[in-house]
Amino acid sequence: MSFVTRRLAAFSTALIVLAASGSSAPAQKKYDPGVTDTEIKIGNIMPYSGPASAYGVIGRTEAAYFRKINAEGGINGRKINFISYDDAYSPPKAVEQARKLVESDEVLLIFDPLGTPSNTAIQKYMNAKKVPQLFVSSGATKWNDPQNFPWTMGWQPNYQSEARIYARYILTNKPNAKIGVLYQNDDYGKDYLKGLKDGLGDKAASMIVAADAYDVAETTVDSHVVKMKSLNADVFVDVATPKFAAQAIREMAEIGWKPLHILNSVATSIGAVIKPAGFQNAQGIISVAYLMDPLDPTWKDDPGMKAFDEFLANYFPEGNRADSLLVTGYNEGQTLVQVLKQCGDNLTRENVMKQAANLKKFRTTNLLPGITINTSPIDFAPIKQVRLRRFEGQTWVLFGPLLSSEVGG
């Protein structure tokens, strides 16, 4: 055998050995802070106290859901360590808690932090640190801006589009309306107001007779409601969080004001808002939905609702089934679990965002029929459709077709 032949034979043998060893080698694991072979550390910020404390149940539901996931073996063998802090719906406190989660607790990501003001306060920090601010619990339009904030993604339908849907409803059903708008004096409230004005178009200036902002530090919004009645408004667009929405419903009944009442979707929980305000006072309220309401008999035999009830029985028995915010937390948790499953063993922050931006026709168990979650590298708005609903008796009743909840939709 010649020298050249021997060299070729040796080279061929080496290639065969390399190929064999490469085919049997496991895929390399890639971890960022917060991840080990047995754990994924997830951070969260919720208003467990303060003026928006009704939303705290979302965080408690998520904690229970992750206990369920852990009991079932975790995600690819890793258990979720869910660290949730209270910010009392205070932006400075949210900044403090975000820094603690990222720099002290070293979480992989911050999941479902609640509130437009709080998330606005931490958005630049999270993006500078390149830590996912994932599935923000707020419908502000600003969370869908992957070009400028590639580490921030929303989850629920956006506020401006929801308000445009209300504008179309008003123009169709009460084209000569006098509209009174109550809104929270921050980016959350202003987002809804912009959407309403955009939807009304040229008629906005003449139709809106009052646009009153309330501050979260106020104890009551009663004076704002009285003012709108005095201006003879016959449509009330109520952009308020649960505490203030319940106050407005009660005050309207006390002063005998009966306009067409449109209530933003973030304050429609029967358990947290409607029941405390009085069922008799809430008749005919219009809103939108994208998730099944546990008290709607339509879903009594739905497999997704049965799974939700089983989850409550086994992992969150103290949860109030009448509070639809539990369904929100339960479905948001499912979305995060799907992203982490897609990550496999590549649990880097960069891959988390890559997988979050690659959700295709994904359905959590309680989305309304026909609604799916879809994202892409240029689309950070997971849920884009809703249905109108009206409060009748002691439950919400859906009506009309699926409507687009996209700005420009």
Disulfide bonds with the S-S distance in Angstrom:
none
